Each structure stands twice: as structure tokens, then as C-alpha cells.
Amino acid sequence: WLVSLRDTTRCCPLVFPKFLSAAPGSSRAMAAVANADVTPAPTLLRQRSPEMSGKMLKQMNTEALDDCCAQMMAEQRALMTGVDLNTLQRDPLATCNGSLTWQDVSFSVEQPDPEDGKRTVQKPILKECSGHIGAGQLVAFMGPSGCGKTTLMDILAGKKTAKYSGKVCFNGRERPALFPRMIAYVGQTDIMPAHWTVGEAVAFNCMLKKPMPAKVTQRQITAYLDGLLGDLGLLHVKDTKIGGEDVRGISGGQRRRVSLARGLVSGAHLMFCDEPTSGLSATDAELCVKVLKIMAKKWGVTIVVVIHQPRVEVARLFDQLVLLTAQPGRVVYNGSMAGATEHFQRVGFPVTMGANPTDHFLDMITPGADGADPDRFRAYYVEHMRPQVLDSAARAIAQPGPSPLELLEGERQAALAFGGIPAMSLGVYGVGFGTQFKLVLARKVKLTLRDSEVIGATIAMNTFLGVIMGVMFLNVGAAEPRGSYQLAFLFNILMQVAMGSMNIMPQLIAERTVMKAETDEALYSAWAFIWVSFLVMGAIAFLGNTIFTVLMWAFGNVGWAAFVQVYAWVMLSWFTMDSIFAAVAATAKKVETAQVIALPPLLIAIMFSGLMINKKSNSPLKFLCWVSPLYWATEMIGWDVYGHDADAWASLQAMYGFEEPSHAAGIAVNLGIALVFRVLQVLALKHLNNIQR
């Protein structure tokens, strides 16, 4: 399915996401099916028949597809270095058709008035920016620091969280709800789990952004990803960890290229890259931009890149240049990269012989720089270029192109040639919840097993506490009077397990940062993250809680007859308290704040557990016993252990005000509280602590 395009597309295996939209006929595969010799590539290109592709592809077996993929991957590395970008043409089967248009985009921030500190004033960052980018263009946004180039890109990508003015259109239409599925965004910060490997990080995005047809095997996907990693100089670190502060991994420049690769595999129609070459050597920077150029020119992907003063070889790869000056950010040039030098000459600031043109451009438009005159450039732009820019933007809006729904449905119809594929979804996610859950769960399990300290510390700590506290309550089950004396032992088991949920908050807050970056890219929903976190971390907690409870019970010698019932109530209380602490972790900005927020619900649960304040106390707040998970569990445990012993139960009633409990009511209250806080967790994850742009 890939090799048929080798003279025009084998230069880069990035075509893989595009097979979903292009469904190219594979002449190599057709030849394999017919048991014929393979025709030379140029002849295949001339003989390619898109009309026959679907029929022939359905006849292909896995071996034929693997053969095609292997041959393509063997050839593509040499072709990457030898491809002539000047002769590279848009493939006739390419379906990417995403243009971008913006009119009078402005953005301001509120700051204190320097003349009157009690008032605030609006400081303009961007002022009346307009433009149009056609499909398949590689565009550079350049300008001095503070000119608003990243702000403009964030607005165009729909990532800007602050209010702005102006109009932004995709294919001449207001950006719809499906717009996130049209784009890929590579930000300045590389946010990834430290124990992830390079290959796993890229494959994760590949599998979540587009549904895979049934005939595409994991082996073929792996071969494609290896080719992409090779193009970006990452294949030799494919199995190396991303790394972090406490985990040794790849370099910062390699991490930058991993983020770029994750964007490239998405099969997006629009791609936004914020300084993708920062931290890279000149050679690696040129290689990365060359890959972007091929993606844009061959498959029609529209790519916007914020970049700082690239070297000449890199600058020449861009089709269009948008230059902004600062104080405030205003466009001073919006045209072809090739025509920028002539434009500066017309303004009266020619590029000197031997100078890097992009260095000269920024020197001349940076406020305060020697010899710079940004106002002159702005005036020239307004008079000579802006009318044409506004006209092209108006024409693009007046003649809208295909909508995201039409483009996605076209991709799906073409992909059916490769086997079954799910029905078109109108949601913002490329794949269904089941696929999201499966992939996020697989990653979580793998990362947890790699980070052996998590499981090891859980086992060691709960074993230690179980032994130490067990010795403290040694043979408490035989102590007299029965009931009230043993309840302190039972409550300590309950409280220790419930409070243990607080230990998950630091990890949840750390993982939330990754989740925010990935849900911002519409890879998966917050619910997938929540369920996966609960299941995996719940399994670890289950292991630790079981070790602790069994050890305590064995040392306490209370008798095993009621152990199952007690253990069930202990775990139900853990589930309820875990939901509370998870909601707190989703709400708080940092661990210290989370610990402060968690204190009130924890105190309510403990203080109104029945041992200190119960339903028959004189406290005006005794009604809080009804919403204390630990009260219900304490009363139920007391009944299950000593309900059959009239004297012991009578002592519990006299001392703690216990009544014969309703198991159904206790379960309902705990599950109700858990549900409320799980919903609050989802709302907090969706609406709080978002990435601010």
C-alpha cells in the first residue's frame, strides 16, 4: 500500500497517515498478487490506477503488504538525502486540503496603569493581523522577542485560552467542533512520561489520531514508524527512555525531535510547530525542516512554524514568510520567502553581500536595534502589501472549501479499501473510547512496571506498617471488655487504609501535566485517564492494603470469621476516600496546595467517624456523621464483628451510639460520595489547571 508511490513518496515514510485519506493503489502489491515481476518505479507511476486500487488491495495478503513495506523502508533513507525538492510535486492522490485564513486578529493583556496603580490598562500584543495560507504551504512566522508570533500561531491553532478579537477560518469556514481533529500542535515544551521510550511515544500518537483499518498490521505500523524515526535521526534511540529529572534518557535536542515526530504521525491537515528546531544542531534543524517541507509539498499538509533566524539553507525551504515587529506585534511582511530580499530592497534596506537574509530581516524590524526602522516597514506594508493580503483573505472566505466533516468522511471511505474501519465519529477524538482506554491503560501498566519503586515501595511500606502496628495491637482480640477495646484496633486499620489514599496525590498531579498536554491535542478524553489511573493505582493500592490488613488481622488475633466483611468495608472506605483525594489532586495546582485542601474532608471523616463524635453526641455538627465514610464503615465493622455478641454490641452502643446498621444505606452513601467526587474530578481535569496560552 505504500511502495507504489516510491518515486514521488518513498522519499519519506510520512505518507503512512495519508494512506487513510489517499488509499493509493499499490502497483508493487498488484504485481505480487499477480505473481508477476515488479515493474520499475517510474513505469509503475505511469500505470497507477486509483480506480482499481480498492479492488486490488482487498486481494492483498499480509505477506504482500509486509513485502511492500520492507522494500520501501530499505530505499527511503537514501532517497531522503537525495530528493530534489524543486521537482517534488503534490501527489495526485493527496487529499489534504486545509487552508487557513485570519482577519484583523488582535490580542491584548491587562496590566497595571503605570500612572495610576489602582487602574489597569490594556497592553496590545498583536494588532490587526490578517493573512491567508493556502493548502500545502510551509510557512515561517518570524520576528523579534515579544512580537506575538507564538500568540498568533496559538490563536490560529485554536489553542489560545485568553480572549482575543478577530476572525479565523479553516477552508473559509468558521472553525467547527471537529477542528481539533484537523490539526497537530507541537509546542515549545516537550511533556512526556520519563519512563516512556522514544518509539512508544511516537506510536502512541499514531494509534490515537486515526483509526486503523483491519488489514493494517502492527508489524507494518512499526516499519513505518522506524522509517520516520530514521528520517529525524532518532532510530538509534528508539528503545531509549525519554528521561527526566530523576531518569536518565535522551538529550534535549532528541526530545524536541520526538515531539515533532509525534505531530507528524497524526495525519493532520494543519500542523503548528512552535520553535521545533530549538536546541538542535544546524544539520539536525535542516533535516527536520526538510521533512516538514516534504510533508507539505507532497501531501498538501499546511504547516506553520515559529522559528528564530534560521540559517540560509533552512530558510530557503519555507514557501511563505510572515514577519512581525514588536511593541505592539504588527505584520511588516507577508509574502513568499523568496521575495523577502527584494521587498527589503524596495523599502530601502537591502541585504548586504554575504549576510544571512533572515538575520538582516530581524535586525531591521527590531525596535531599538541599530539601524532598524520598524515603523517604515509597517507603513510600506500597509500601503503596498496589506490590500492584497486582505483581498486574498476575503476571497478565501467567500469561496469556502470542504468542511472537516467532508474531509474526514472522505478519508474514511478511502481507508475502507484496507479493511474494516469504524463509522465516522462526530466527536473531537480520532478513535473511540474503547481504543483510547486500551492504549492509555497499556501505557500506564507498562510505565508502572518499569518504575519498580512504585510497587516496591508500596509492598515494603505496608509490610513495615502492618508488622509495627500489628505488634502494637498484639492479641487485642482476647482483651476485655470485648467490643469497645477492639474497636480502636479496627478503626486504626480503617483509618490507615483510608489515609493511604493521600499518597496518590503527588503522582496524580505529576501525571495530570502529561494528561493536560495530551487531551489538549484531543488524543483521549479525561474519563479514559481517570479510569486507567483508578484501575492501575487501585490495583497497587489493593495489593498494599491487603498486605497491611492481613498482617494487622493476624497480629490482632480477632478471629477470621468476620475478616471478609471487615475487609470489604475497609476497601469500600478506601474507594470513597480515594475519590475525594483524586478530586483534590485534580483541583490543586501543586502538591502543597492539595495537602491543604485535603485536610478538611479528612478531618470530617475522622472526627465524625463515631469514635469522637457520633449521632447521639451533643455537638450541633453531629449530622456530619451521615456523610462521613468512616462512620458508616466503623459502625458496619462493629456490627459484623460483634453484632452476634450481645454484651459486646451493647458496649459499643453505649459508648459510641451505634445502632443496628443498614448495609444498603452504608453502601449507598459511600458510593454516592464517591460518584460526586469522581464527577468533580472530571470537571476539574477538564476546566482547571489547563495549559495557559
BAMARLO-601127 format. One record per residue (C-alpha): residue in three letters; x, y, z. Coordinates in pm, whole numbers, padded with zeros to 5 digits, always signed. Example, Ala and Ser with C-alpha at 12.3 -4.5 7.8 and 13.67 -1.06 7.14 Angstrom:
// residues 2
ALA+01230-00450+00780/SER+01367-00106+00714/
This chain:
// residues 693
TRP+00000+00000+00000/LEU+00298+00229+00017/VAL+00559+00127-00235/SER+00361+00219-00546/LEU+00447+00583-00488/ARG+00817+00528-00436/ASP+00944+00772-00698/THR+00728+01050-00556/THR+00663+00947-00198/ARG+00929+00698-00097/CYS+01147+00994-00009/CYS+00971+00993+00324/PRO+00765+00728+00506/LEU+00546+01003+00646/VAL+00289+00905+00386/PHE+00160+00638+00624/PRO-00105+00855+00790/LYS-00206+00969+00445/PHE-00291+00622+00322/LEU-00605+00663+00530/SER-00707+00954+00311/ALA-00540+00871-00017/ALA-00570+00491-00031/PRO-00308+00471-00307/GLY-00313+00172-00534/SER-00005-00038-00480/SER+00133-00149-00813/ARG+00403-00341-00625/ALA+00133-00525-00435/MET-00070-00575-00752/ALA+00233-00736-00908/ALA+00274-00959-00604/VAL-00088-01066-00624/ALA-00049-01147-00992/ASN+00279-01333-00929/ALA+00442-01110-01187/ASP+00778-00938-01194/VAL+00792-00594-01043/THR+00786-00313-01295/PRO+01043-00033-01244/ALA+00914+00250-01028/PRO+00874+00517-01300/THR+00665+00277-01504/LEU+00453+00196-01201/LEU+00377+00562-01151/ARG+00254+00595-01505/GLN+00047+00276-01472/ARG-00105+00363-01136/SER-00483+00331-01143/PRO-00663+00477-00841/GLU-00991+00333-00967/MET-00854-00020-00932/SER-00679+00033-00600/GLY-00960-00072-00373/LYS-01028-00397-00559/MET-00661-00494-00572/LEU-00592-00402-00212/LYS-00869-00632-00094/GLN-00687-00921-00266/MET-00359-00849-00089/ASN-00249-01071+00198/THR-00034-00979+00493/GLU+00284-01112+00333/ALA+00236-00893+00026/LEU+00185-00586+00241/ASP+00490-00668+00451/ASP+00697-00716+00136/CYS+00593-00375+00008/CYS+00662-00206+00338/ALA+01004-00368+00380/GLN+01119-00266+00033/MET+01004+00091+00083/MET+01179+00123+00418/ALA+01503-00012+00274/GLU+01503+00253+00000/GLN+01374+00561+00175/ARG+01685+00652+00377/ALA+01899+00710+00067/LEU+01617+00896-00104/MET+01571+01133+00191/THR+01913+01279+00130/GLY+01883+01284-00246/VAL+01529+01410-00309/ASP+01504+01724-00523/LEU+01253+01947-00350/ASN+01236+02175-00653/THR+01087+01898-00866/LEU+00877+01738-00594/GLN+00508+01775-00682/ARG+00184+01728-00495/ASP+00076+01369-00531/PRO-00245+01325-00732/LEU-00381+01103-00457/ALA-00313+01351-00177/THR-00636+01467-00011/CYS-00511+01721+00243/ASN-00687+02045+00165/GLY-00664+02270+00467/SER-00623+02642+00419/LEU-00606+02895+00698/THR-00744+03248+00691/TRP-00747+03518+00957/GLN-00881+03874+00959/ASP-00798+04159+01199/VAL-00669+03935+01475/SER-00573+04138+01782/PHE-00473+04043+02134/SER-00410+04249+02448/VAL-00317+04177+02807/GLU-00431+04363+03114/GLN-00164+04528+03325/PRO-00142+04799+03595/ASP-00153+05155+03473/PRO+00200+05299+03525/GLU+00047+05638+03605/ASP-00223+05509+03840/GLY-00154+05179+04012/LYS-00520+05138+04110/ARG-00628+05114+03748/THR-00548+04865+03476/VAL-00489+04927+03109/GLN-00485+04703+02804/LYS-00138+04647+02659/PRO-00163+04540+02292/ILE+00045+04235+02196/LEU-00097+04181+01846/LYS-00265+04448+01641/GLU-00488+04390+01336/CYS-00312+04091+01184/SER-00463+03939+00870/GLY-00348+03673+00629/HIS-00418+03362+00428/ILE-00221+03039+00393/GLY-00309+02803+00113/ALA-00311+02426+00145/GLY+00028+02259+00129/GLN+00231+02566+00227/LEU+00525+02561+00468/VAL+00510+02898+00642/ALA+00756+03065+00880/PHE+00644+03311+01147/MET+00943+03526+01241/GLY+01005+03838+01444/PRO+01186+03977+01749/SER+01105+03861+02101/GLY+00768+03988+02219/CYS+00628+04044+01871/GLY+00346+03793+01930/LYS+00437+03530+01672/THR+00365+03240+01909/THR+00049+03419+02025/LEU-00068+03449+01664/MET+00005+03082+01598/ASP-00184+02978+01913/ILE-00484+03183+01803/LEU-00482+03025+01458/ALA-00449+02677+01609/GLY-00742+02738+01844/LYS-00513+02693+02146/LYS-00529+03045+02285/THR-00703+03037+02623/ALA-00721+03414+02671/LYS-00973+03634+02491/TYR-00879+03782+02155/SER-01058+03958+01872/GLY-01071+03883+01503/LYS-01184+03602+01277/VAL-01009+03273+01199/CYS-01133+03031+00933/PHE-01045+02681+00818/ASN-01108+02644+00445/GLY-01302+02971+00454/ARG-01536+02848+00731/GLU-01553+02932+01099/ARG-01360+02664+01287/PRO-01610+02391+01387/ALA-01607+02145+01676/LEU-01416+01895+01460/PHE-01127+02137+01409/PRO-00904+01965+01673/ARG-00907+01652+01455/MET-00772+01855+01164/ILE-00459+01979+01339/ALA-00141+01873+01516/TYR+00033+02108+01757/VAL+00398+02083+01860/GLY+00456+02323+02149/GLN+00775+02463+02298/THR+00768+02229+02598/ASP+00827+01858+02549/ILE+00590+01699+02802/MET+00619+01319+02812/PRO+00649+01048+03081/ALA+01012+00991+03178/HIS+00993+00611+03157/TRP+00841+00614+02807/THR+01068+00511+02519/VAL+01106+00715+02202/GLY+00934+00452+01987/GLU+00642+00417+02227/ALA+00585+00793+02240/VAL+00555+00824+01862/ALA+00343+00508+01824/PHE+00101+00636+02090/ASN+00005+00939+01881/CYS-00009+00735+01562/MET-00265+00492+01705/LEU-00485+00756+01869/LYS-00518+01019+01596/LYS-00657+00795+01319/PRO-00850+00465+01328/MET-00652+00183+01171/PRO-00814-00037+00905/ALA-00836-00405+00984/LYS-00578-00518+00726/VAL-00302-00294+00860/THR-00088-00500+01097/GLN+00123-00391+01389/ARG+00433-00506+01203/GLN+00359-00266+00918/ILE+00293+00021+01157/THR+00624-00049+01332/ALA+00807-00048+01000/TYR+00658+00290+00912/LEU+00747+00438+01249/ASP+01103+00312+01219/GLY+01134+00495+00888/LEU+01007+00817+01041/LEU+01244+00789+01336/GLY+01527+00730+01091/ASP+01438+01044+00897/LEU+01453+01250+01214/GLY+01776+01090+01335/LEU+01607+00904+01621/LEU+01610+00541+01513/HIS+01922+00461+01716/VAL+01746+00581+02035/LYS+01413+00416+01957/ASP+01426+00199+02270/THR+01581+00465+02495/LYS+01374+00630+02767/ILE+01260+00989+02725/GLY+01407+01064+03066/GLY+01357+01344+03314/GLU+01497+01497+03629/ASP+01539+01160+03802/VAL+01551+00930+03499/ARG+01839+00918+03255/GLY+01723+00942+02894/ILE+01771+01113+02560/SER+01914+01462+02509/GLY+01707+01779+02496/GLY+01751+01808+02120/GLN+01638+01450+02068/ARG+01338+01511+02293/ARG+01249+01807+02070/ARG+01254+01582+01764/VAL+01038+01323+01940/SER+00772+01591+01991/LEU+00797+01677+01622/ALA+00763+01311+01526/ARG+00451+01278+01743/GLY+00296+01563+01547/LEU+00399+01423+01211/VAL+00236+01083+01265/SER-00104+01236+01334/GLY-00208+01261+00968/ALA-00325+01619+01027/HIS-00433+01866+00759/LEU-00281+02156+00954/MET+00032+02140+01165/PHE+00159+02407+01402/CYS+00517+02392+01531/ASP+00648+02633+01794/GLU+01025+02654+01756/PRO+01072+02288+01656/THR+01443+02345+01582/SER+01537+02498+01917/GLY+01815+02303+02082/LEU+01909+02129+01756/SER+02233+02146+01566/ALA+02226+02327+01232/THR+02233+01995+01046/ASP+01951+01843+01251/ALA+01746+02161+01216/GLU+01777+02146+00838/LEU+01683+01777+00839/CYS+01367+01842+01045/VAL+01251+02133+00829/LYS+01323+01927+00518/VAL+01091+01658+00647/LEU+00823+01924+00703/LYS+00879+02054+00351/ILE+00822+01710+00201/MET+00508+01665+00408/ALA+00371+01998+00288/LYS+00466+01976-00077/LYS+00388+01610-00143/TRP+00079+01557+00069/GLY-00064+01906+00096/VAL-00029+01946+00471/THR-00036+02312+00570/ILE+00244+02374+00821/VAL+00304+02687+01029/VAL+00641+02713+01204/VAL+00754+02973+01457/ILE+01130+02992+01410/HIS+01419+03220+01513/GLN+01667+03337+01248/PRO+01726+03009+01062/ARG+02039+02958+00854/VAL+02014+03021+00480/GLU+01967+02654+00388/VAL+01676+02620+00628/ALA+01509+02950+00535/ARG+01501+02855+00167/LEU+01283+02556+00247/PHE+00989+02777+00351/ASP+00729+02881+00094/GLN+00590+03179+00282/LEU+00720+03423+00541/VAL+00518+03626+00789/LEU+00735+03888+00959/LEU+00616+04075+01268/THR+00767+04366+01452/ALA+00711+04432+01821/GLN+00564+04698+02051/PRO+00297+04603+01954/GLY+00308+04300+01726/ARG+00229+04411+01372/VAL+00283+04240+01037/VAL+00554+04408+00826/TYR+00581+04140+00556/ASN+00352+03861+00441/GLY+00463+03701+00118/SER+00690+03442-00035/MET+01019+03364+00135/ALA+01195+03401-00199/GLY+01057+03754-00244/ALA+01152+03886+00100/THR+01500+04000-00002/GLU+01363+04203-00292/HIS+01097+04351-00063/PHE+01359+04477+00182/GLN+01549+04632-00105/ARG+01238+04818-00220/VAL+01185+04952+00130/GLY+01543+05079+00125/PHE+01720+04821+00341/PRO+01894+04581+00100/VAL+02062+04266+00228/THR+02439+04310+00224/MET+02655+04066+00033/GLY+02734+03751+00231/ALA+02486+03824+00511/ASN+02223+03580+00627/PRO+01898+03736+00496/THR+01693+03630+00800/ASP+01945+03792+01034/HIS+01915+04110+00831/PHE+01534+04095+00831/LEU+01516+04080+01211/ASP+01786+04342+01261/MET+01590+04592+01054/ILE+01249+04537+01217/THR+01351+04504+01583/PRO+01259+04818+01780/GLY+01567+04982+01928/ALA+01821+04789+01719/ASP+02094+04983+01541/GLY+01974+05098+01201/ALA+01627+04947+01247/ASP+01314+05129+01130/PRO+01011+04905+01201/ASP+00763+05187+01152/ARG+00888+05242+00798/PHE+00846+04875+00718/ARG+00497+04877+00867/ALA+00395+05181+00665/TYR+00528+05025+00344/TYR+00342+04701+00420/VAL+00013+04881+00488/GLU+00038+05072+00164/HIS+00172+04808-00075/MET+00105+04459+00064/ARG-00186+04469+00308/PRO-00455+04536+00043/GLN-00355+04218-00146/VAL-00343+04020+00180/LEU-00690+04137+00280/ASP-00820+04061-00068/SER-00687+03703-00062/ALA-00839+03650+00284/ALA-01176+03784+00169/ARG-01174+03563-00142/ALA-01093+03254+00067/ILE-01390+03321+00294/ALA-01619+03398+00002/GLN-01531+03066-00164/PRO-01513+02810+00119/GLY-01352+02472+00071/PRO-01454+02134+00210/SER-01558+02116+00574/PRO-01376+01898+00829/LEU-01667+01655+00823/GLU-01638+01615+00446/LEU-01261+01568+00467/LEU-01283+01309+00744/GLU-01557+01113+00572/GLY-01352+01116+00252/GLU-01057+00971+00443/ARG-01277+00701+00590/GLN-01425+00597+00258/ALA-01079+00570+00104/ALA-00946+00372+00402/LEU-01219+00107+00363/ALA-01006-00042+00085/PHE-00767-00161+00359/GLY-01033-00344+00559/GLY-01300-00262+00813/ILE-01289+00073+00988/PRO-01524+00226+01248/ALA-01808+00453+01140/MET-01740+00825+01123/SER-01750+00989+01465/LEU-01864+01347+01517/GLY-01657+01386+01832/VAL-01324+01562+01869/TYR-01135+01234+01915/GLY-00996+01035+01624/VAL-01075+00695+01780/GLY-01348+00564+02009/PHE-01337+00549+02388/GLY-01258+00177+02383/THR-00940+00232+02183/GLN-00846+00530+02396/PHE-00891+00328+02714/LYS-00696+00030+02581/LEU-00395+00236+02468/VAL-00382+00458+02776/LEU-00417+00152+03001/ALA-00140-00035+02818/ARG+00090+00264+02861/LYS+00008+00306+03229/VAL+00071-00060+03306/LYS+00400-00058+03117/LEU+00525+00259+03284/THR+00422+00134+03627/LEU+00608-00193+03584/ARG+00916-00004+03463/ASP+00916+00224+03764/SER+00982-00054+04012/GLU+01000+00189+04304/VAL+00622+00239+04295/ILE+00530-00124+04355/GLY+00836-00196+04568/ALA+00774+00098+04799/THR+00406+00005+04834/ILE+00487-00351+04938/ALA+00771-00250+05169/MET+00583+00031+05344/ASN+00262-00165+05402/THR+00458-00465+05526/PHE+00650-00244+05767/LEU+00338-00070+05896/GLY+00147-00397+05921/VAL+00418-00552+06137/ILE+00480-00244+06357/MET+00113-00165+06418/GLY+00030-00534+06446/VAL+00278-00572+06728/MET+00125-00263+06894/PHE-00214-00440+06897/LEU-00081-00791+06956/ASN-00360-01030+07068/VAL-00602-00741+07110/GLY-00885-00976+07015/ALA-00854-01152+07354/ALA-00864-00832+07559/GLU-01155-00741+07783/PRO-01404-00578+07775/ARG-01491-00708+07432/GLY-01619-00464+07173/SER-01506-00118+07281/TYR-01145-00226+07336/GLN-01113-00392+06995/LEU-01286-00109+06808/ALA-00974+00109+06838/PHE-00779-00167+06664/LEU-01039-00200+06388/PHE-01058+00176+06342/ASN-00680+00201+06304/ILE-00695-00048+06017/LEU-00973+00151+05857/MET-00807+00490+05905/GLN-00462+00379+05789/VAL-00602+00238+05465/ALA-00824+00541+05404/MET-00544+00790+05471/GLY-00312+00592+05247/SER-00504+00734+04952/MET-00338+01069+05020/ASN-00014+00919+04891/ILE-00154+00910+04538/MET-00190+01288+04513/PRO+00170+01376+04418/GLN+00170+01113+04144/LEU-00171+01219+04014/ILE-00059+01582+03995/ALA+00257+01484+03806/GLU+00060+01268+03562/ARG-00200+01542+03521/THR+00060+01759+03347/VAL+00109+01492+03081/MET-00265+01432+03057/LYS-00335+01802+03003/ALA-00089+01818+02715/GLU-00234+01506+02552/THR-00601+01587+02598/ASP-00527+01934+02462/GLU-00422+01751+02145/ALA-00750+01553+02153/LEU-00569+01220+02188/TYR-00808+01086+02452/SER-01075+01200+02696/ALA-01031+01282+03064/TRP-01253+00985+03150/ALA-01002+00745+02992/PHE-00727+00892+03210/ILE-00942+00871+03523/TRP-01048+00511+03475/VAL-00697+00399+03386/SER-00546+00579+03686/PHE-00807+00430+03916/LEU-00761+00075+03787/VAL-00381+00068+03786/MET-00323+00268+04101/GLY-00619+00092+04259/ALA-00456-00244+04186/ILE-00136-00127+04354/ALA-00334+00008+04649/PHE-00529-00319+04667/LEU-00203-00508+04696/GLY-00070-00279+04968/ASN-00398-00263+05159/THR-00433-00640+05151/ILE-00082-00691+05290/PHE-00141-00438+05567/THR-00488-00561+05664/VAL-00391-00930+05668/LEU-00084-00863+05883/MET-00280-00647+06126/TRP-00555-00904+06150/ALA-00310-01186+06209/PHE-00129-01000+06489/GLY-00455-00878+06643/ASN-00597-01232+06670/VAL-00956-01111+06636/GLY-01066-01424+06455/TRP-01107-01481+06083/ALA-01482-01538+06080/ALA-01565-01174+06001/PHE-01247-01089+05808/VAL-01411-01088+05465/GLN-01686-00848+05574/VAL-01437-00619+05750/TYR-01204-00622+05450/ALA-01493-00534+05219/TRP-01585-00228+05429/VAL-01221-00124+05455/MET-01185-00131+05076/LEU-01517+00049+05023/SER-01397+00326+05254/TRP-01068+00336+05065/PHE-01257+00373+04736/THR-01461+00663+04874/MET-01163+00845+05025/ASP-00959+00777+04711/SER-01229+00952+04508/ILE-01209+01254+04740/PHE-00830+01278+04722/ALA-00832+01225+04343/ALA-01071+01519+04306/VAL-00844+01728+04528/ALA-00540+01634+04317/ALA-00729+01733+04002/THR-00817+02070+04155/ALA-00494+02180+04322/LYS-00213+02343+04125/LYS+00063+02177+04327/VAL+00117+01909+04590/GLU+00140+02152+04882/THR-00194+02306+04791/ALA-00351+01962+04753/GLN-00244+01864+05103/VAL-00407+02175+05246/ILE-00732+02122+05051/ALA-00746+01754+05151/LEU-00730+01834+05522/PRO-01097+01942+05579/PRO-01262+01632+05423/LEU-01010+01412+05600/LEU-01083+01575+05937/ILE-01459+01544+05881/ALA-01419+01175+05802/ILE-01209+01112+06114/MET-01374+01347+06363/PHE-01723+01224+06273/SER-01630+00857+06249/GLY-01818+00769+06567/LEU-01518+00740+06797/MET-01507+01114+06869/ILE-01845+01249+06759/ASN-02138+01019+06684/LYS-02505+01051+06603/LYS-02600+01078+06971/SER-02338+01336+07067/ASN-02439+01685+07183/SER-02243+01850+06903/PRO-02456+02066+06669/LEU-02247+01923+06382/LYS-02330+01560+06457/PHE-02531+01544+06134/LEU-02195+01522+05954/CYS-02175+01161+06071/TRP-02423+01083+05794/VAL-02172+01194+05529/SER-01857+01053+05692/PRO-01747+00742+05502/LEU-01554+00625+05806/TYR-01862+00645+06034/TRP-02060+00408+05817/ALA-01765+00172+05784/THR-01687+00182+06158/GLU-02048+00108+06252/MET-02074-00170+05993/ILE-01746-00329+06102/GLY-01853-00316+06466/TRP-02179-00490+06379/ASP-02019-00753+06154/VAL-01760-00846+06418/TYR-01967-00812+06739/GLY-02330-00796+06632/HIS-02374-01158+06738/ASP-02226-01084+07083/ALA-02498-00909+07285/ASP-02267-00779+07558/ALA-02001-00651+07316/TRP-02257-00482+07091/ALA-02428-00326+07392/SER-02097-00171+07499/LEU-02048-00027+07151/GLN-02398+00119+07157/ALA-02343+00274+07497/MET-02005+00422+07419/TYR-02038+00521+07051/GLY-02410+00549+06995/PHE-02411+00274+06734/GLU-02739+00131+06606/GLU-02812-00181+06412/PRO-02697-00052+06072/SER-02842-00080+05725/HIS-02580-00229+05493/ALA-02767-00096+05191/ALA-02765+00258+05330/GLY-02393+00240+05413/ILE-02306+00118+05065/ALA-02531+00378+04902/VAL-02379+00668+05099/ASN-02021+00562+05021/LEU-02089+00506+04653/GLY-02284+00832+04633/ILE-01996+01030+04783/ALA-01750+00854+04552/LEU-01963+00932+04246/VAL-01993+01300+04337/PHE-01618+01340+04377/ARG-01539+01139+04061/VAL-01761+01379+03868/LEU-01586+01671+04037/GLN-01255+01513+03936/VAL-01362+01502+03572/LEU-01486+01862+03580/ALA-01163+01977+03745/LEU-00948+01792+03494/LYS-01144+01944+03207/HIS-01169+02302+03327/LEU-00896+02369+03585/ASN-00517+02388+03559/ASN-00533+02392+03182/ILE-00233+02483+02971/GLN-00240+02860+02955/ARG-00154+03016+02623/
